[in-house]
C-alpha cells in the first residue's frame, strides 16, 4: 500500500470524519447560540468583598452541565476557571468572558482586569486608570512567535521547494504594553520575549490534567532507541518536519508520532512518505494522553523530541515529563529541563540526529535516572495544585505592589 493511499484512507477514516464533523458542529453551534458571547459570574468567596474583577480567558468550563468533567485537550480550560476562582477567593466579585468576545462592553466598574491576549488594549480605556490590568501570557510575544514560525516555513521552502501555510499566527496587539503586570505559564524564554515592555511578569507553573506511574521499572534497554513526537496543531511551528526528516536518516532508531496531522492537510500531503511510508516511523494520529493507548506509547519510548520555535510553557513537554520521558527540546519550548533533559543547541537535521543518538547511547541505568528526575520534577512543579498555589501567590504579590504604588 502506497503512502498516498494510506494518507487518503486515513483522511476518510471514520474517526477522522467524526472529529471533523464534530468540529464543524461545535463552530456552528457556538456561532448560532452565542455561547462565547456570554458572561459568567463567580461571587466573592469571602465575608467582605474587596471589589470586582473581570477575566477574559476561556469560558468552556462554565458552559458545562453540572458534573460533566472539564475538557483536557488543553490546560487552559481548567486554568481559566481556576484563575476566576482565585480572584473570588481573594474577595473579588468576578465576571468571566471568552477571550474572543469583542462585543463585551463593561456595564460596571472593575477593580481588576485579567486578559489572555486581544481584549486588553480594547477594554483598558473603558475600565479607567484605577483598574489593575494583568496580562496572562500563554505564548511568546507575537513579534517573536510569528517571526520564528515564518523562519521555519522559509527553511522548509529552501529544503523541499514547497511553501506550507502558516498556522495560528498571533494577531498584533499591545496587551503587555497596556497591562500593569503579567503572569505566565512559561519560563525565562517567554518572559524575555516581553522584556521590551518593562513589566514585572510573574511565573506560574503550567498545570497538567493527568498523573502517570513512575518509570522506575521501565525496560530502558528495550526502548532506548524509540522516541516520541507528541503535540497538537501547529506542526511546523513545533518542529515535526525537522524530527521526521531527522529520523528518516536514522533507520536504527524509531519515532512514534502522536499528532493531529489530518488537520493540516498541506503538511500531511508534503510529508506523506515520512509519515506513512517510512519503516521506522509510526504514525498514530491524535491520542488522548489519559488513554491506555498513550500509556502503551510512553512505556515503549525513552524520550520526547520536540524542537518548537516559540511557546509559553510547552504543555505537551510537561505531560511527557509526567510520563517519565526524557525531554530533548529547544530553549524556545519554554520548559526547564535542568539535569534530566537536554536543550538542543543545533536543530539542523543532522544536529537533531546527533542529539538523539547521543542520548540513546547512554547506559540504560543512566536513562532510568534521567527519566525518574523528569518524573519527580514534573510532580513537584507542574500540577493543578501547584498552579493554584502559584497563581494565588502571584495575584497576592501583584495586589500588594499595586496598592503600594497607589499609595
DRENKOL-46927 format. One record per residue (C-alpha): residue number from 1; residue in one letter; x, y, z negated. Coordinates in pm, 1 decimal, m for minus. Example, Ala and Ser with C-alpha at 12.3 -4.5 7.8 and 13.67 -1.06 7.14 Angstrom:
BEGIN
{dofi 1; 'A'; {1230.0; m450.0; m780.0}}
{dofi 2; 'S'; {1367.0; m106.0; m714.0}}
//
This chain:
BEGIN
{dofi 1; 'X'; {0.0; 0.0; 0.0}}
{dofi 2; 'X'; {149.5; 332.5; 106.2}}
{dofi 3; 'X'; {196.2; 626.0; m135.7}}
{dofi 4; 'X'; {m50.9; 828.8; 68.8}}
{dofi 5; 'X'; {m316.3; 558.6; 41.7}}
{dofi 6; 'X'; {m257.7; 530.0; m333.0}}
{dofi 7; 'X'; {m294.3; 908.1; m369.3}}
{dofi 8; 'X'; {m617.3; 913.8; m169.6}}
{dofi 9; 'X'; {m757.1; 615.9; m356.8}}
{dofi 10; 'X'; {m683.2; 788.4; m687.4}}
{dofi 11; 'X'; {m836.2; 1109.4; m552.9}}
{dofi 12; 'X'; {m1173.0; 936.9; m509.0}}
{dofi 13; 'X'; {m1149.8; 704.9; m808.0}}
{dofi 14; 'X'; {m1448.9; 720.5; m1038.6}}
{dofi 15; 'X'; {m1263.8; 862.4; m1345.0}}
{dofi 16; 'X'; {m1118.4; 1145.2; m1134.4}}
{dofi 17; 'X'; {m1450.7; 1226.9; m968.2}}
{dofi 18; 'X'; {m1625.0; 1208.6; m1304.1}}
{dofi 19; 'X'; {m1376.2; 1453.7; m1455.9}}
{dofi 20; 'X'; {m1412.0; 1693.0; m1160.9}}
{dofi 21; 'X'; {m1791.1; 1679.1; m1169.5}}
{dofi 22; 'X'; {m1791.1; 1740.8; m1542.4}}
{dofi 23; 'X'; {m1554.6; 2036.0; m1497.0}}
{dofi 24; 'X'; {m1781.3; 2191.8; m1234.6}}
{dofi 25; 'X'; {m2085.7; 2128.4; m1453.7}}
{dofi 26; 'X'; {m1922.5; 2297.9; m1753.8}}
{dofi 27; 'X'; {m1820.9; 2601.9; m1548.5}}
{dofi 28; 'X'; {m2171.0; 2636.4; m1406.2}}
{dofi 29; 'X'; {m2332.5; 2583.9; m1747.1}}
{dofi 30; 'X'; {m2109.1; 2841.6; m1913.3}}
{dofi 31; 'X'; {m2184.3; 3095.5; m1642.2}}
{dofi 32; 'X'; {m2560.7; 3041.3; m1635.6}}
{dofi 33; 'X'; {m2608.6; 3024.4; m2012.6}}
{dofi 34; 'X'; {m2360.3; 3298.7; m2102.6}}
{dofi 35; 'X'; {m2208.7; 3075.4; m2371.7}}
{dofi 36; 'X'; {m1880.4; 3263.2; m2362.0}}
{dofi 37; 'X'; {m2057.6; 3597.5; m2394.1}}
{dofi 38; 'X'; {m2195.5; 3513.0; m2737.8}}
{dofi 39; 'X'; {m2053.6; 3644.4; m3063.6}}
{dofi 40; 'X'; {m2039.1; 3432.5; m3378.5}}
{dofi 41; 'X'; {m2023.4; 3537.4; m3741.7}}
{dofi 42; 'X'; {m1834.8; 3391.8; m4037.6}}
{dofi 43; 'X'; {m1925.2; 3570.9; m4362.4}}
{dofi 44; 'X'; {m1658.5; 3667.0; m4613.8}}
{dofi 45; 'X'; {m1581.5; 3380.9; m4849.3}}
{dofi 46; 'X'; {m1506.3; 3598.8; m5149.1}}
{dofi 47; 'X'; {m1732.5; 3766.9; m5400.3}}
{dofi 48; 'X'; {m1635.2; 4111.4; m5271.6}}
{dofi 49; 'X'; {m1592.3; 4196.1; m4904.1}}
{dofi 50; 'X'; {m1267.1; 4367.9; m4807.4}}
{dofi 51; 'X'; {m1404.8; 4483.5; m4473.1}}
{dofi 52; 'X'; {m1479.1; 4342.9; m4129.3}}
{dofi 53; 'X'; {m1265.8; 4152.7; m3878.2}}
{dofi 54; 'X'; {m1308.9; 4081.1; m3507.8}}
{dofi 55; 'X'; {m1137.1; 3780.3; m3347.9}}
{dofi 56; 'X'; {m1101.8; 3747.1; m2969.1}}
{dofi 57; 'X'; {m993.8; 3389.1; m2902.3}}
{dofi 58; 'X'; {m1180.7; 3063.1; m2825.5}}
{dofi 59; 'X'; {m1540.5; 3010.2; m2942.1}}
{dofi 60; 'X'; {m1585.9; 2646.8; m2840.0}}
{dofi 61; 'X'; {m1568.5; 2520.1; m3199.1}}
{dofi 62; 'X'; {m1863.2; 2746.4; m3289.2}}
{dofi 63; 'X'; {m2074.8; 2617.9; m2999.0}}
{dofi 64; 'X'; {m2070.3; 2255.5; m3113.9}}
{dofi 65; 'X'; {m2369.4; 2080.6; m3269.2}}
{dofi 66; 'X'; {m2326.9; 2000.7; m3640.7}}
{dofi 67; 'X'; {m2097.5; 1706.9; m3696.0}}
{dofi 68; 'X'; {m1951.0; 1698.3; m3345.5}}
{dofi 69; 'X'; {m1568.2; 1699.3; m3353.0}}
{dofi 70; 'X'; {m1369.4; 1991.1; m3214.4}}
{dofi 71; 'X'; {m1209.0; 1919.8; m2874.3}}
{dofi 72; 'X'; {m846.2; 1811.0; m2899.9}}
{dofi 73; 'X'; {m737.9; 1880.8; m2541.3}}
{dofi 74; 'X'; {m555.4; 2188.6; m2670.8}}
{dofi 75; 'X'; {m461.3; 2306.8; m3017.9}}
{dofi 76; 'X'; {m620.9; 2648.5; m2968.3}}
{dofi 77; 'X'; {m976.2; 2514.4; m3005.6}}
{dofi 78; 'X'; {m916.4; 2424.9; m3370.6}}
{dofi 79; 'X'; {m666.2; 2704.7; m3438.2}}
{dofi 80; 'X'; {m912.0; 2969.3; m3320.9}}
{dofi 81; 'X'; {m1171.4; 2854.4; m3571.6}}
{dofi 82; 'X'; {m910.7; 2836.2; m3845.7}}
{dofi 83; 'X'; {m797.6; 3192.6; m3775.8}}
{dofi 84; 'X'; {m1156.9; 3312.2; m3818.0}}
{dofi 85; 'X'; {m1192.9; 3110.2; m4138.8}}
{dofi 86; 'X'; {m868.5; 3253.8; m4273.9}}
{dofi 87; 'X'; {m985.9; 3612.1; m4237.9}}
{dofi 88; 'X'; {m1317.5; 3516.8; m4400.4}}
{dofi 89; 'X'; {m1126.3; 3356.5; m4688.0}}
{dofi 90; 'X'; {m926.7; 3677.3; m4725.0}}
{dofi 91; 'X'; {m1251.2; 3863.1; m4783.6}}
{dofi 92; 'X'; {m1345.2; 3988.8; m4437.1}}
{dofi 93; 'X'; {m1684.0; 3951.4; m4273.2}}
{dofi 94; 'X'; {m1562.3; 3804.7; m3946.5}}
{dofi 95; 'X'; {m1701.6; 3806.1; m3594.0}}
{dofi 96; 'X'; {m1550.2; 3599.2; m3314.8}}
{dofi 97; 'X'; {m1585.1; 3638.6; m2937.9}}
{dofi 98; 'X'; {m1432.5; 3448.9; m2647.6}}
{dofi 99; 'X'; {m1108.4; 3596.3; m2517.0}}
{dofi 100; 'X'; {m1252.6; 3621.9; m2163.3}}
{dofi 101; 'X'; {m1555.8; 3820.8; m2279.8}}
{dofi 102; 'X'; {m1507.5; 4151.6; m2101.2}}
{dofi 103; 'X'; {m1860.1; 4275.2; m2174.5}}
{dofi 104; 'X'; {m1844.3; 4287.4; m2552.5}}
{dofi 105; 'X'; {m1866.6; 4638.5; m2698.5}}
{dofi 106; 'X'; {m1832.1; 4684.9; m3076.8}}
{dofi 107; 'X'; {m2154.2; 4796.5; m3241.6}}
{dofi 108; 'X'; {m1998.2; 4844.6; m3584.7}}
{dofi 109; 'X'; {m1671.3; 4942.3; m3745.4}}
{dofi 110; 'X'; {m1397.1; 4678.2; m3768.0}}
{dofi 111; 'X'; {m1101.7; 4695.2; m4004.4}}
{dofi 112; 'X'; {m901.8; 4415.0; m3835.3}}
{dofi 113; 'X'; {m884.9; 4304.2; m3472.1}}
{dofi 114; 'X'; {m704.9; 3986.7; m3358.8}}
{dofi 115; 'X'; {m678.1; 3916.4; m2986.3}}
{dofi 116; 'X'; {m502.7; 3645.3; m2788.4}}
{dofi 117; 'X'; {m448.0; 3843.5; m2469.0}}
{dofi 118; 'X'; {m670.2; 4058.1; m2248.4}}
{dofi 119; 'X'; {m915.5; 4228.5; m2485.6}}
{dofi 120; 'X'; {m658.5; 4416.2; m2694.9}}
{dofi 121; 'X'; {m597.8; 4706.2; m2460.1}}
{dofi 122; 'X'; {m966.8; 4732.5; m2362.5}}
{dofi 123; 'X'; {m1112.5; 4733.9; m2713.0}}
{dofi 124; 'X'; {m845.0; 4923.5; m2907.7}}
{dofi 125; 'X'; {m973.6; 5271.4; m2811.2}}
{dofi 126; 'X'; {m1324.3; 5169.8; m2921.1}}
{dofi 127; 'X'; {m1207.7; 5043.9; m3259.9}}
{dofi 128; 'X'; {m1024.4; 5356.0; m3375.7}}
{dofi 129; 'X'; {m678.5; 5418.4; m3516.2}}
{dofi 130; 'X'; {m768.5; 5283.6; m3860.2}}
{dofi 131; 'X'; {m828.0; 4932.7; m3725.1}}
{dofi 132; 'X'; {m537.7; 4694.6; m3781.7}}
{dofi 133; 'X'; {m455.9; 4531.2; m3445.6}}
{dofi 134; 'X'; {m279.3; 4193.3; m3422.5}}
{dofi 135; 'X'; {m190.7; 4005.6; m3105.5}}
{dofi 136; 'X'; {m187.9; 3628.4; m3143.6}}
{dofi 137; 'X'; {73.2; 3505.8; m2895.0}}
{dofi 138; 'X'; {44.5; 3164.6; m2726.0}}
{dofi 139; 'X'; {261.4; 3229.0; m2419.4}}
{dofi 140; 'X'; {577.7; 3405.2; m2318.4}}
{dofi 141; 'X'; {529.2; 3769.3; m2220.1}}
{dofi 142; 'X'; {358.1; 3793.5; m1883.9}}
{dofi 143; 'X'; {658.3; 3951.8; m1715.9}}
{dofi 144; 'X'; {886.9; 3665.8; m1819.2}}
{dofi 145; 'X'; {624.4; 3392.3; m1774.8}}
{dofi 146; 'X'; {525.4; 3495.6; m1422.2}}
{dofi 147; 'X'; {880.0; 3562.8; m1301.5}}
{dofi 148; 'X'; {1000.6; 3228.5; m1436.6}}
{dofi 149; 'X'; {726.9; 3039.3; m1255.1}}
{dofi 150; 'X'; {785.9; 3226.3; m930.7}}
{dofi 151; 'X'; {1154.2; 3135.6; m953.7}}
{dofi 152; 'X'; {1063.6; 2767.6; m992.8}}
{dofi 153; 'X'; {838.1; 2791.8; m685.4}}
{dofi 154; 'X'; {1117.7; 2960.5; m489.6}}
{dofi 155; 'X'; {1355.1; 2678.6; m585.7}}
{dofi 156; 'X'; {1112.3; 2412.4; m461.4}}
{dofi 157; 'X'; {1080.8; 2600.3; m132.6}}
{dofi 158; 'X'; {1459.2; 2600.5; m94.6}}
{dofi 159; 'X'; {1490.2; 2229.7; m180.5}}
{dofi 160; 'X'; {1192.3; 2095.2; 11.7}}
{dofi 161; 'X'; {1075.2; 2364.1; 254.2}}
{dofi 162; 'X'; {724.5; 2388.2; 105.6}}
{dofi 163; 'X'; {555.3; 2675.0; m76.2}}
{dofi 164; 'X'; {329.3; 2549.8; m354.5}}
{dofi 165; 'X'; {63.0; 2767.8; m510.8}}
{dofi 166; 'X'; {129.5; 2940.1; m843.4}}
{dofi 167; 'X'; {m71.4; 2811.1; m1135.3}}
{dofi 168; 'X'; {m204.5; 3001.3; m1435.6}}
{dofi 169; 'X'; {m9.4; 3321.7; m1392.5}}
{dofi 170; 'X'; {m81.3; 3564.2; m1676.0}}
{dofi 171; 'X'; {m260.3; 3889.8; m1596.4}}
{dofi 172; 'X'; {m56.6; 4201.3; m1662.6}}
{dofi 173; 'X'; {m152.4; 4359.6; m1992.1}}
{dofi 174; 'X'; {m27.2; 4589.4; m2265.5}}
{dofi 175; 'X'; {m152.5; 4380.1; m2554.3}}
{dofi 176; 'X'; {167.9; 4374.5; m2759.7}}
{dofi 177; 'X'; {229.4; 4744.1; m2695.2}}
{dofi 178; 'X'; {m124.8; 4820.8; m2815.9}}
{dofi 179; 'X'; {m109.1; 4593.2; m3119.9}}
{dofi 180; 'X'; {49.5; 4689.2; m3451.7}}
{dofi 181; 'X'; {177.0; 4336.2; m3525.8}}
{dofi 182; 'X'; {195.6; 3993.3; m3368.6}}
{dofi 183; 'X'; {169.7; 3630.2; m3470.3}}
{dofi 184; 'X'; {291.8; 3343.0; m3254.4}}
{dofi 185; 'X'; {296.5; 2965.3; m3233.0}}
{dofi 186; 'X'; {630.1; 2988.0; m3050.7}}
{dofi 187; 'X'; {985.4; 3031.1; m3177.0}}
{dofi 188; 'X'; {1266.8; 3280.8; m3121.8}}
{dofi 189; 'X'; {1243.6; 3237.9; m2745.4}}
{dofi 190; 'X'; {879.7; 3350.2; m2729.3}}
{dofi 191; 'X'; {935.9; 3633.5; m2975.3}}
{dofi 192; 'X'; {1230.4; 3751.1; m2767.8}}
{dofi 193; 'X'; {1017.4; 3797.6; m2456.5}}
{dofi 194; 'X'; {813.2; 4055.9; m2651.9}}
{dofi 195; 'X'; {1110.6; 4230.6; m2814.9}}
{dofi 196; 'X'; {1082.7; 4538.5; m2592.5}}
{dofi 197; 'X'; {767.3; 4647.1; m2778.5}}
{dofi 198; 'X'; {944.0; 4668.0; m3114.3}}
{dofi 199; 'X'; {661.6; 4496.8; m3304.5}}
{dofi 200; 'X'; {707.4; 4265.2; m3600.5}}
{dofi 201; 'X'; {597.2; 3919.1; m3488.4}}
{dofi 202; 'X'; {530.6; 3650.1; m3749.6}}
{dofi 203; 'X'; {587.1; 3289.4; m3656.2}}
{dofi 204; 'X'; {316.8; 3031.9; m3733.4}}
{dofi 205; 'X'; {396.8; 2668.4; m3650.5}}
{dofi 206; 'X'; {164.0; 2523.1; m3388.6}}
{dofi 207; 'X'; {m73.0; 2255.0; m3515.8}}
{dofi 208; 'X'; {m142.6; 1906.9; m3382.3}}
{dofi 209; 'X'; {m463.9; 1702.0; m3389.7}}
{dofi 210; 'X'; {m303.5; 1359.2; m3432.0}}
{dofi 211; 'X'; {m50.2; 1188.1; m3655.5}}
{dofi 212; 'X'; {137.7; 877.8; m3544.9}}
{dofi 213; 'X'; {307.2; 591.7; m3730.9}}
{dofi 214; 'X'; {680.1; 605.2; m3797.1}}
{dofi 215; 'X'; {909.6; 488.2; m3514.4}}
{dofi 216; 'X'; {1129.7; 310.1; m3768.5}}
{dofi 217; 'X'; {1054.4; m38.2; m3634.0}}
{dofi 218; 'X'; {1060.5; 53.6; m3264.8}}
{dofi 219; 'X'; {1284.4; m151.1; m3032.3}}
{dofi 220; 'X'; {1520.3; 122.2; m2913.0}}
{dofi 221; 'X'; {1742.1; m123.6; m2728.3}}
{dofi 222; 'X'; {1446.5; m216.6; m2507.6}}
{dofi 223; 'X'; {1318.4; 138.7; m2446.0}}
{dofi 224; 'X'; {1642.6; 338.4; m2429.8}}
{dofi 225; 'X'; {1618.2; 394.9; m2052.0}}
{dofi 226; 'X'; {1247.1; 474.7; m2031.6}}
{dofi 227; 'X'; {1138.8; 838.5; m2058.0}}
{dofi 228; 'X'; {810.3; 1025.9; m2064.9}}
{dofi 229; 'X'; {687.3; 1343.9; m1899.4}}
{dofi 230; 'X'; {370.3; 1446.7; m2081.5}}
{dofi 231; 'X'; {189.5; 1774.6; m2017.8}}
{dofi 232; 'X'; {m122.8; 1943.3; m1892.7}}
{dofi 233; 'X'; {m173.3; 2170.5; m1591.9}}
{dofi 234; 'X'; {98.3; 2393.2; m1450.2}}
{dofi 235; 'X'; {318.7; 2109.9; m1325.8}}
{dofi 236; 'X'; {589.1; 2318.1; m1158.3}}
{dofi 237; 'X'; {592.7; 2563.0; m1448.2}}
{dofi 238; 'X'; {654.6; 2272.0; m1684.3}}
{dofi 239; 'X'; {920.1; 2110.1; m1466.9}}
{dofi 240; 'X'; {755.5; 1789.9; m1347.2}}
{dofi 241; 'X'; {901.1; 1841.5; m998.6}}
{dofi 242; 'X'; {1253.6; 1854.0; m1139.0}}
{dofi 243; 'X'; {1207.0; 1543.9; m1352.0}}
{dofi 244; 'X'; {1055.5; 1344.9; m1065.0}}
{dofi 245; 'X'; {1340.9; 1434.1; m831.0}}
{dofi 246; 'X'; {1594.9; 1350.5; m1100.1}}
{dofi 247; 'X'; {1454.3; 1004.6; m1171.8}}
{dofi 248; 'X'; {1428.9; 913.2; m803.2}}
{dofi 249; 'X'; {1807.7; 912.3; m811.5}}
{dofi 250; 'X'; {1826.1; 702.3; m1130.1}}
{dofi 251; 'X'; {1688.1; 357.8; m1041.5}}
{dofi 252; 'X'; {1839.7; 218.7; m1362.9}}
{dofi 253; 'X'; {1608.6; 446.9; m1566.9}}
{dofi 254; 'X'; {1229.1; 462.3; m1576.2}}
{dofi 255; 'X'; {988.5; 755.4; m1600.8}}
{dofi 256; 'X'; {628.9; 744.2; m1720.4}}
{dofi 257; 'X'; {419.1; 1044.0; m1608.2}}
{dofi 258; 'X'; {110.4; 1142.2; m1807.2}}
{dofi 259; 'X'; {m24.4; 1446.6; m1624.0}}
{dofi 260; 'X'; {m345.2; 1565.2; m1452.3}}
{dofi 261; 'X'; {m179.3; 1579.3; m1109.7}}
{dofi 262; 'X'; {m513.8; 1543.5; m931.7}}
{dofi 263; 'X'; {m593.6; 1897.4; m1049.9}}
{dofi 264; 'X'; {m304.8; 2038.1; m843.2}}
{dofi 265; 'X'; {m351.6; 1874.3; m506.6}}
{dofi 266; 'X'; {m77.8; 2056.8; m318.7}}
{dofi 267; 'X'; {171.9; 1934.6; m578.7}}
{dofi 268; 'X'; {32.5; 1581.6; m570.8}}
{dofi 269; 'X'; {49.7; 1571.1; m190.0}}
{dofi 270; 'X'; {406.2; 1703.0; m179.2}}
{dofi 271; 'X'; {525.2; 1458.2; m445.1}}
{dofi 272; 'X'; {317.2; 1155.8; m344.9}}
{dofi 273; 'X'; {626.7; 949.2; m262.2}}
{dofi 274; 'X'; {783.4; 1019.6; m601.6}}
{dofi 275; 'X'; {455.8; 968.5; m790.1}}
{dofi 276; 'X'; {316.9; 665.4; m608.3}}
{dofi 277; 'X'; {599.1; 512.0; m406.4}}
{dofi 278; 'X'; {898.8; 502.5; m641.0}}
{dofi 279; 'X'; {951.5; 172.7; m826.3}}
{dofi 280; 'X'; {1097.9; 327.2; m1141.6}}
{dofi 281; 'X'; {829.0; 598.2; m1177.8}}
{dofi 282; 'X'; {493.0; 503.4; m1329.1}}
{dofi 283; 'X'; {211.1; 749.6; m1273.6}}
{dofi 284; 'X'; {m61.4; 721.9; m1540.7}}
{dofi 285; 'X'; {m252.3; 1047.3; m1495.8}}
{dofi 286; 'X'; {m402.0; 1243.4; m1781.7}}
{dofi 287; 'X'; {m426.2; 1042.4; m2101.0}}
{dofi 288; 'X'; {m585.4; 1111.2; m2438.7}}
{dofi 289; 'X'; {m299.4; 1134.9; m2686.9}}
{dofi 290; 'X'; {m516.4; 975.2; m2953.1}}
{dofi 291; 'X'; {m584.4; 663.7; m2748.3}}
{dofi 292; 'X'; {m433.7; 313.3; m2777.3}}
{dofi 293; 'X'; {m303.7; 361.3; m2421.1}}
{dofi 294; 'X'; {m95.4; 658.9; m2529.8}}
{dofi 295; 'X'; {33.8; 468.4; m2832.0}}
{dofi 296; 'X'; {147.5; 194.1; m2593.6}}
{dofi 297; 'X'; {327.6; 454.2; m2380.6}}
{dofi 298; 'X'; {516.6; 608.9; m2670.2}}
{dofi 299; 'X'; {609.3; 266.7; m2805.0}}
{dofi 300; 'X'; {775.5; 194.4; m2470.7}}
{dofi 301; 'X'; {965.1; 524.4; m2427.3}}
{dofi 302; 'X'; {1270.8; 665.8; m2600.3}}
{dofi 303; 'X'; {1203.8; 1034.5; m2544.0}}
{dofi 304; 'X'; {1034.1; 1321.2; m2367.5}}
{dofi 305; 'X'; {1199.9; 1502.5; m2075.3}}
{dofi 306; 'X'; {1023.9; 1838.4; m2042.2}}
{dofi 307; 'X'; {1207.2; 2130.7; m1876.6}}
{dofi 308; 'X'; {939.6; 2401.8; m1896.1}}
{dofi 309; 'X'; {1032.5; 2754.8; m1791.8}}
{dofi 310; 'X'; {820.4; 2951.2; m2044.1}}
{dofi 311; 'X'; {598.2; 2854.4; m2338.3}}
{dofi 312; 'X'; {451.1; 2993.9; m2655.4}}
{dofi 313; 'X'; {531.7; 2678.1; m2852.2}}
{dofi 314; 'X'; {511.6; 2362.1; m2640.4}}
{dofi 315; 'X'; {219.5; 2167.2; m2782.0}}
{dofi 316; 'X'; {295.1; 1854.8; m2579.7}}
{dofi 317; 'X'; {650.4; 1852.2; m2717.5}}
{dofi 318; 'X'; {516.7; 1869.0; m3073.2}}
{dofi 319; 'X'; {276.8; 1581.4; m3002.6}}
{dofi 320; 'X'; {568.2; 1373.2; m2876.9}}
{dofi 321; 'X'; {783.9; 1462.1; m3176.3}}
{dofi 322; 'X'; {498.3; 1346.6; m3399.2}}
{dofi 323; 'X'; {505.7; 1025.5; m3197.9}}
{dofi 324; 'X'; {876.0; 977.3; m3268.9}}
{dofi 325; 'X'; {1001.8; 1060.9; m2918.8}}
{dofi 326; 'X'; {1337.3; 1235.0; m2884.4}}
{dofi 327; 'X'; {1288.8; 1577.6; m2720.1}}
{dofi 328; 'X'; {1507.2; 1659.7; m2419.6}}
{dofi 329; 'X'; {1378.5; 2006.4; m2336.5}}
{dofi 330; 'X'; {1468.6; 2360.7; m2234.6}}
{dofi 331; 'X'; {1513.7; 2659.3; m2464.8}}
{dofi 332; 'X'; {1215.5; 2819.7; m2290.6}}
{dofi 333; 'X'; {988.9; 2540.8; m2414.4}}
{dofi 334; 'X'; {992.6; 2734.6; m2743.7}}
{dofi 335; 'X'; {1029.0; 2435.7; m2976.5}}
{dofi 336; 'X'; {1309.6; 2389.5; m3229.3}}
{dofi 337; 'X'; {1494.1; 2059.8; m3189.5}}
{dofi 338; 'X'; {1771.4; 2115.8; m3447.1}}
{dofi 339; 'X'; {1979.6; 1797.0; m3477.5}}
{dofi 340; 'X'; {1722.0; 1548.8; m3348.2}}
{dofi 341; 'X'; {1697.2; 1650.8; m2983.1}}
{dofi 342; 'X'; {1871.6; 1845.6; m2713.7}}
{dofi 343; 'X'; {1823.3; 2172.8; m2528.6}}
{dofi 344; 'X'; {1935.4; 2108.4; m2172.2}}
{dofi 345; 'X'; {2194.1; 2361.5; m2055.5}}
{dofi 346; 'X'; {2166.5; 2250.9; m1691.8}}
{dofi 347; 'X'; {1828.0; 2182.3; m1532.3}}
{dofi 348; 'X'; {1951.7; 2118.1; m1182.3}}
{dofi 349; 'X'; {1853.1; 1773.9; m1053.7}}
{dofi 350; 'X'; {2197.8; 1638.1; m1130.0}}
{dofi 351; 'X'; {2205.8; 1824.6; m1461.6}}
{dofi 352; 'X'; {1885.9; 1655.0; m1578.4}}
{dofi 353; 'X'; {2028.2; 1318.1; m1476.9}}
{dofi 354; 'X'; {2341.2; 1388.3; m1677.1}}
{dofi 355; 'X'; {2142.9; 1483.4; m1988.1}}
{dofi 356; 'X'; {1911.4; 1181.7; m1960.8}}
{dofi 357; 'X'; {2196.2; 936.2; m1908.7}}
{dofi 358; 'X'; {2397.5; 1079.6; m2197.0}}
{dofi 359; 'X'; {2105.7; 1041.8; m2436.5}}
{dofi 360; 'X'; {2008.9; 696.9; m2309.1}}
{dofi 361; 'X'; {2364.5; 571.0; m2354.6}}
{dofi 362; 'X'; {2374.8; 645.5; m2726.7}}
{dofi 363; 'X'; {2369.6; 345.2; m2961.2}}
{dofi 364; 'X'; {2022.8; 213.4; m3046.1}}
{dofi 365; 'X'; {2061.1; 292.6; m3416.4}}
{dofi 366; 'X'; {2159.9; 648.8; m3334.2}}
{dofi 367; 'X'; {1848.9; 682.5; m3117.5}}
{dofi 368; 'X'; {1639.7; 544.9; m3404.9}}
{dofi 369; 'X'; {1788.1; 803.3; m3642.2}}
{dofi 370; 'X'; {1711.6; 1087.1; m3398.6}}
{dofi 371; 'X'; {1353.9; 966.2; m3349.2}}
{dofi 372; 'X'; {1296.1; 947.0; m3724.3}}
{dofi 373; 'X'; {1431.4; 1300.2; m3770.8}}
{dofi 374; 'X'; {1198.5; 1428.0; m3495.0}}
{dofi 375; 'X'; {902.8; 1246.9; m3654.3}}
{dofi 376; 'X'; {979.7; 1378.0; m4003.9}}
{dofi 377; 'X'; {1035.1; 1734.9; m3881.8}}
{dofi 378; 'X'; {702.9; 1737.9; m3695.1}}
{dofi 379; 'X'; {516.9; 1613.2; m4001.6}}
{dofi 380; 'X'; {685.6; 1870.6; m4221.5}}
{dofi 381; 'X'; {635.2; 2174.0; m3997.2}}
{dofi 382; 'X'; {353.8; 2105.9; m3750.0}}
{dofi 383; 'X'; {14.6; 2001.4; m3880.8}}
{dofi 384; 'X'; {m322.5; 2161.9; m3932.0}}
{dofi 385; 'X'; {m238.4; 2210.6; m4298.8}}
{dofi 386; 'X'; {90.5; 2383.1; m4212.4}}
{dofi 387; 'X'; {m81.2; 2606.6; m3957.5}}
{dofi 388; 'X'; {m343.4; 2702.8; m4216.7}}
{dofi 389; 'X'; {m76.5; 2789.0; m4473.6}}
{dofi 390; 'X'; {145.5; 2967.0; m4223.4}}
{dofi 391; 'X'; {m127.9; 3178.1; m4070.5}}
{dofi 392; 'X'; {m263.1; 3283.0; m4409.6}}
{dofi 393; 'X'; {85.9; 3383.1; m4524.6}}
{dofi 394; 'X'; {135.8; 3586.9; m4206.6}}
{dofi 395; 'X'; {m203.3; 3756.7; m4243.5}}
{dofi 396; 'X'; {m139.9; 3844.6; m4608.3}}
{dofi 397; 'X'; {205.9; 3982.6; m4526.0}}
{dofi 398; 'X'; {64.9; 4194.3; m4244.3}}
{dofi 399; 'X'; {m212.9; 4328.1; m4465.5}}
{dofi 400; 'X'; {33.4; 4430.0; m4737.3}}
{dofi 401; 'X'; {256.9; 4603.5; m4487.5}}
{dofi 402; 'X'; {m36.4; 4775.4; m4318.3}}
{dofi 403; 'X'; {m172.9; 4905.6; m4646.4}}
{dofi 404; 'X'; {174.3; 5033.3; m4739.4}}
{dofi 405; 'X'; {206.1; 5210.7; m4405.0}}
{dofi 406; 'X'; {m128.4; 5379.2; m4455.0}}
{dofi 407; 'X'; {m12.7; 5497.6; m4798.3}}
//
